[in-house]
Amino acid sequence: MLQMITALEFPVYLHFGTHRILLHMVTEIASFFIAFRFFLYLKRKQGDTISGMNRLYILLGATLGALLGSRLLGGLEDPIALQRSASRLHYFYLNKTVVGGFLGGLAGVEVIKKIIGERQSSGDLYTYPMILGLIIGRIGCFSMGVHEETYGLPTSLFTGMDLGDGLERHPVALYEIVFLGCLALGIRHISRRFALGSGALFKLFMIGYLLFRFLLDFIKPHYTWAVGLSSIQIACLLGLLYYFRYIIHPKRLLIHHAGSPLHIL
């Protein structure tokens, strides 16, 4: 299996007769489609305490917030390139990042919930679908090698791979896929062992993912601000600060009465 991976030529294309298409394009579309279908499956199986219209408003708020957040943080990843761009608006449109999407989506949901007066936590149903969508998306990111800015710094570790430029680099997309699989299993284990309150699954996911991305950026090439961190790392710290009360007091994630945890199977 490892030999098959190291023998890949980046970027990876799918061939259909005389035509070819980037694998990344396929996985990007598939990640949204499959994640949404998984969300609908969980919604049907487990039910939803939020009314249909409110759930729709929340989904729209999350989508718009994620779109804006991903582009805003993506555009701020490299301020030098931003200043040199012919059109800054176009530069923001072309650059995106998952961390910005999650934080922007979170902000969008909170704003919409304030407007419609929805007080219930709404993130649990999205947790496992988001993890699945991310895994599929990261397969596409890995398939681009060094042709997309989702590769790591050069390394002498056994995990190093030639991603298309002749250097052994950290395959950070693969690292993330492994982490996401472990995170999903960890959240599921916790939900089976403890009676979690509404919204706890999503909080666990966000805390784990933001911490992982903060650490991952230390082995990725990036613009470093005066504080010694990248834009993504700063955003991760702000997100972790938002969840700080749950990090120092994890019992806040539990319910204090009989209840059954949320299962995906």
C-alpha positions as CSV (number, residue, x, y, z in Angstrom):
1,M,0.0,0.0,0.0
2,L,2.8,2.4,0.9
3,Q,4.6,1.6,-2.3
4,M,1.4,2.4,-4.3
5,I,1.1,5.8,-2.5
6,T,4.8,6.8,-3.0
7,A,4.5,5.8,-6.7
8,L,1.7,8.3,-7.3
9,E,2.2,11.3,-9.6
10,F,0.9,14.5,-8.3
11,P,-1.6,15.9,-9.0
12,V,-3.7,12.8,-9.4
13,Y,-6.1,12.6,-12.3
14,L,-9.0,10.3,-13.1
15,H,-9.0,9.2,-16.7
16,F,-12.1,8.6,-18.8
17,G,-11.0,7.5,-22.2
18,T,-9.3,10.6,-23.7
19,H,-10.6,12.8,-21.0
20,R,-9.2,13.4,-17.5
21,I,-10.3,15.2,-14.4
22,L,-8.6,16.1,-11.2
23,L,-9.4,13.7,-8.4
24,H,-9.6,16.7,-6.1
25,M,-12.5,18.1,-8.0
26,V,-14.4,14.8,-7.6
27,T,-13.7,14.5,-3.9
28,E,-14.6,18.1,-3.3
29,I,-18.1,17.6,-4.7
30,A,-18.4,14.1,-3.2
31,S,-17.5,15.4,0.3
32,F,-20.5,17.8,0.4
33,F,-22.9,15.4,-1.2
34,I,-22.1,12.4,1.0
35,A,-21.8,14.5,4.2
36,F,-25.3,16.0,3.5
37,R,-26.8,12.6,2.8
38,F,-25.3,11.3,6.0
39,F,-26.8,14.3,7.9
40,L,-30.2,13.5,6.5
41,Y,-29.8,9.8,7.5
42,L,-28.9,10.7,11.1
43,K,-31.8,13.3,11.2
44,R,-34.3,10.6,10.1
45,K,-32.9,8.0,12.4
46,Q,-32.4,10.0,15.6
47,G,-35.0,12.7,15.1
48,D,-34.4,16.4,15.6
49,T,-35.6,18.6,18.5
50,I,-35.3,21.7,16.3
51,S,-38.3,22.5,14.1
52,G,-38.0,22.1,10.3
53,M,-37.9,25.8,9.5
54,N,-35.5,26.7,12.3
55,R,-33.2,23.9,11.2
56,L,-33.3,25.3,7.6
57,Y,-32.5,28.8,8.9
58,I,-29.6,27.4,10.9
59,L,-28.3,25.5,8.0
60,L,-28.4,28.6,5.8
61,G,-26.6,30.6,8.5
62,A,-23.9,27.9,8.8
63,T,-23.4,27.8,5.0
64,L,-23.2,31.6,4.6
65,G,-20.9,31.9,7.6
66,A,-18.7,29.1,6.5
67,L,-18.4,30.6,3.0
68,L,-17.4,34.0,4.3
69,G,-15.2,32.7,7.1
70,S,-13.3,30.3,4.9
71,R,-12.5,33.0,2.4
72,L,-11.6,35.7,4.9
73,L,-9.2,33.5,6.9
74,G,-7.9,32.0,3.6
75,G,-7.1,35.4,2.2
76,L,-5.3,36.5,5.4
77,E,-3.0,33.4,5.4
78,D,-0.4,35.2,3.3
79,P,-0.7,39.1,3.6
80,I,2.2,39.6,1.3
81,A,0.5,37.7,-1.5
82,L,-2.7,39.6,-0.7
83,Q,-1.0,43.0,-1.1
84,R,0.6,41.9,-4.4
85,S,-2.7,40.6,-5.9
86,A,-4.2,42.5,-8.7
87,S,-7.7,42.2,-7.2
88,R,-8.0,41.6,-3.5
89,L,-11.6,40.6,-3.7
90,H,-10.7,37.9,-6.3
91,Y,-7.8,36.8,-4.1
92,F,-10.1,36.3,-1.1
93,Y,-12.5,34.3,-3.4
94,L,-9.8,32.0,-4.6
95,N,-8.3,31.2,-1.1
96,K,-10.2,29.3,1.5
97,T,-9.5,27.3,4.6
98,V,-11.5,24.7,6.6
99,V,-10.7,26.4,10.0
100,G,-12.2,29.7,8.8
101,G,-15.2,27.8,7.4
102,F,-15.9,26.1,10.8
103,L,-15.4,29.3,12.8
104,G,-17.4,31.3,10.3
105,G,-20.1,28.7,10.3
106,L,-20.2,28.7,14.0
107,A,-20.6,32.5,14.0
108,G,-23.3,32.3,11.4
109,V,-25.3,29.8,13.4
110,E,-25.1,31.8,16.6
111,V,-26.3,35.0,14.8
112,I,-29.2,33.1,13.1
113,K,-30.2,31.5,16.4
114,K,-30.4,34.9,18.1
115,I,-32.5,36.2,15.3
116,I,-35.1,33.4,15.3
117,G,-35.0,32.9,19.0
118,E,-33.7,29.3,18.9
119,R,-32.1,28.3,22.2
120,Q,-31.3,24.6,21.7
121,S,-27.9,23.5,20.7
122,S,-27.9,22.5,17.0
123,G,-24.4,21.1,16.3
124,D,-24.6,17.4,17.3
125,L,-26.3,16.3,14.1
126,Y,-23.6,17.9,12.0
127,T,-20.6,16.4,13.9
128,Y,-20.2,13.0,12.2
129,P,-21.2,14.2,8.7
130,M,-18.6,17.0,9.0
131,I,-15.9,14.5,10.0
132,L,-16.8,12.2,7.0
133,G,-16.9,15.1,4.6
134,L,-13.5,16.3,5.8
135,I,-11.9,12.9,5.4
136,I,-13.2,12.7,1.8
137,G,-12.0,16.3,1.1
138,R,-8.6,15.6,2.5
139,I,-8.1,12.7,0.2
140,G,-8.5,15.2,-2.6
141,C,-6.1,17.6,-0.9
142,F,-3.5,14.8,-0.7
143,S,-4.0,14.0,-4.4
144,M,-2.8,17.5,-5.3
145,G,0.6,17.1,-3.7
146,V,2.5,20.4,-3.7
147,H,0.2,21.8,-6.3
148,E,-2.1,23.0,-3.5
149,E,-1.0,24.5,-0.1
150,T,-2.0,21.5,1.9
151,Y,1.5,19.9,2.2
152,G,4.1,19.9,5.0
153,L,7.6,20.9,5.5
154,P,10.5,18.7,4.5
155,T,11.2,15.9,7.0
156,S,13.6,13.0,7.5
157,L,10.9,10.9,9.4
158,F,9.7,7.6,7.9
159,T,6.4,9.3,7.1
160,G,8.0,11.7,4.6
161,M,6.8,11.5,1.0
162,D,7.7,13.0,-2.3
163,L,4.6,15.1,-3.1
164,G,5.8,16.2,-6.5
165,D,8.8,18.4,-5.9
166,G,11.5,15.8,-5.2
167,L,11.6,16.5,-1.4
168,E,10.5,14.2,1.4
169,R,7.7,16.1,3.1
170,H,5.1,15.6,5.8
171,P,1.9,14.4,4.2
172,V,-0.2,16.5,6.4
173,A,-3.4,15.6,4.6
174,L,-2.9,12.0,5.5
175,Y,-2.1,12.9,9.1
176,E,-5.4,14.8,9.2
177,I,-7.3,11.8,7.8
178,V,-5.9,9.5,10.5
179,F,-6.6,12.1,13.2
180,L,-10.2,12.6,12.1
181,G,-10.8,8.8,12.2
182,C,-9.4,8.7,15.7
183,L,-11.4,11.7,16.7
184,A,-14.7,10.2,15.5
185,L,-13.9,7.0,17.4
186,G,-13.0,9.0,20.5
187,I,-16.2,11.0,20.4
188,R,-18.3,7.9,19.9
189,H,-16.6,6.2,22.8
190,I,-17.2,9.2,25.1
191,S,-20.8,9.5,24.0
192,R,-21.3,5.8,25.0
193,R,-19.6,6.1,28.3
194,F,-21.0,9.4,29.5
195,A,-24.4,11.1,29.4
196,L,-23.6,14.1,27.3
197,G,-25.6,17.3,27.2
198,S,-27.0,18.7,24.0
199,G,-24.3,20.2,21.8
200,A,-21.5,18.3,23.5
201,L,-20.5,16.2,20.5
202,F,-20.0,19.3,18.4
203,K,-18.0,21.0,21.1
204,L,-15.8,17.9,21.5
205,F,-15.2,17.9,17.7
206,M,-14.4,21.6,17.6
207,I,-12.0,21.5,20.6
208,G,-10.2,18.5,19.2
209,Y,-10.0,19.8,15.6
210,L,-8.8,23.3,16.5
211,L,-6.1,21.9,18.8
212,F,-5.0,19.5,16.1
213,R,-4.8,22.2,13.4
214,F,-3.0,24.6,15.8
215,L,-0.3,22.0,16.2
216,L,-0.3,20.8,12.6
217,D,0.7,24.3,11.3
218,F,4.1,24.0,13.0
219,I,5.0,21.5,10.3
220,K,3.5,23.4,7.4
221,P,5.0,26.3,5.4
222,H,3.2,29.5,6.2
223,Y,3.5,33.2,6.7
224,T,4.4,33.9,10.3
225,W,3.1,37.0,12.1
226,A,5.1,38.9,14.7
227,V,3.6,36.7,17.5
228,G,5.3,33.7,15.9
229,L,2.1,32.1,14.7
230,S,0.2,31.7,11.4
231,S,-3.2,33.2,10.7
232,I,-4.7,29.7,11.1
233,Q,-3.0,29.2,14.4
234,I,-4.3,32.5,15.7
235,A,-7.8,31.7,14.6
236,C,-7.5,28.2,16.3
237,L,-6.5,29.9,19.6
238,L,-9.5,32.3,19.4
239,G,-11.8,29.3,18.7
240,L,-10.3,27.4,21.7
241,L,-10.7,30.5,23.8
242,Y,-14.4,30.5,22.9
243,Y,-14.7,26.9,24.2
244,F,-12.3,27.5,27.1
245,R,-14.9,27.0,29.8
246,Y,-15.5,23.5,28.5
247,I,-11.8,22.7,28.3
248,I,-11.1,23.6,31.9
249,H,-14.4,22.2,33.2
250,P,-15.3,19.2,31.0
251,K,-18.1,18.3,33.3
252,R,-20.1,21.1,31.7
253,L,-20.5,18.8,28.7
254,L,-22.5,16.3,30.8
255,I,-26.2,16.3,31.7
256,H,-27.2,15.9,35.3
257,H,-30.3,13.7,34.7
258,A,-31.0,10.3,33.1
259,G,-30.6,10.4,29.4
260,S,-29.2,8.4,26.6
261,P,-26.1,9.5,24.6
262,L,-26.3,10.1,20.9
263,H,-25.2,7.1,18.8
264,I,-24.5,7.0,15.1
265,L,-25.2,3.3,14.8
